[in-house]
């Protein structure tokens, strides 16, 4: 395997653990609520930023400094919930058929 390919493989092989860690650690004690409501691995910061990941498809970045009692961005949560619902991104929704928008974007042209 070429050197660059080896580095890419090593990075990708750790991605599952990283996504799991993001799910478990989102906003401390509210991670279960985040998983239920949004269903995307994410990390929030006390400055109002939220980063969420749709595995192998896209990353979502939201910034809004108004925080809830747990220290999470109020609007950031709202935006992520809306995107997950509208685009079919929720990883734990058993009726989720996946994102038609993302699937359409990935079609060969």
C-alpha positions in Angstrom: 0.0 0.0 0.0 1.4 3.5 -0.9 2.3 5.7 2.1 -0.6 8.1 1.6 -3.1 5.2 1.3 -1.8 3.8 4.6 -2.4 7.0 6.4 -5.9 7.3 5.0 -6.7 3.8 6.0 -5.5 4.4 9.5 -7.5 7.5 9.8 -10.6 5.8 8.4 -10.2 2.8 10.7 -10.5 5.1 13.7 -13.5 6.9 12.4 -16.1 4.6 14.0 -14.6 5.1 17.5 -14.6 8.8 17.0 -18.2 8.9 15.9 -19.2 6.7 18.8 -17.3 9.0 21.2 -19.1 12.0 19.8 -22.5 10.4 20.4 -21.6 9.4 23.9 -20.1 12.7 24.9 -22.4 15.3 23.4 -23.0 17.8 26.0 -22.3 15.6 29.0 -25.4 14.4 30.7 -27.7 15.3 27.8 -26.2 12.9 25.2 -29.1 10.4 25.4 -31.5 13.3 24.8 -29.4 14.4 21.8 -29.3 10.9 20.4 -33.1 10.5 20.7 -33.9 14.0 19.2 -31.2 14.4 16.6 -29.6 11.0 16.0 -26.3 12.3 14.8 -22.8 12.2 16.4 -22.0 15.7 17.5 -20.0 17.9 19.8 -21.0 21.2 21.3 -19.0 23.9 22.9 -19.9 26.5 25.6 -19.3 29.2 23.0 -22.5 28.1 21.2 -20.9 26.0 18.4 -22.3 22.6 17.4 -20.5 20.2 15.0 -22.6 17.2 13.8 -21.6 14.4 11.4 -23.5 12.3 8.9 -21.1 9.4 8.4 -19.5 9.5 5.0 -21.9 12.1 3.7 -21.6 15.5 5.4 -20.7 17.6 8.3 -22.9 20.2 9.9 -21.6 23.3 11.7 -23.9 25.6 13.6 -23.1 28.7 15.7 -25.5 30.5 18.0 -24.4 31.7 21.4 -27.6 31.5 23.3 -27.3 28.5 25.6 -29.8 26.3 27.4 -29.4 25.2 31.1 -27.0 22.3 30.0 -24.7 24.8 28.2 -25.8 23.8 24.6 -26.7 26.1 21.8 -30.5 26.5 21.7 -30.7 27.3 18.0 -27.9 24.8 17.2 -30.1 22.0 18.6 -33.1 23.3 16.8 -31.3 23.5 13.4 -29.8 20.0 13.8 -33.3 18.6 14.7 -34.8 20.3 11.7 -32.1 19.1 9.3 -32.3 15.5 10.7 -36.1 15.5 10.2 -36.2 17.2 6.8 -33.4 15.4 5.2 -33.9 12.0 6.8 -30.5 12.0 8.6 -31.5 10.5 12.0 -29.4 7.4 12.6 -31.8 5.8 15.0 -35.1 6.4 13.2 -36.3 2.9 12.0 -38.5 4.5 9.4 -35.7 6.6 8.0 -35.1 5.8 4.3 -32.0 8.0 4.1 -31.6 11.4 2.6 -33.2 11.8 -0.8 -31.3 15.1 -1.2 -27.9 13.6 -0.4 -28.6 10.6 -2.6 -29.6 12.9 -5.5 -26.4 14.8 -5.0 -24.3 11.7 -5.2 -25.7 10.4 -8.5 -23.3 10.3 -11.4 -23.7 13.2 -13.8 
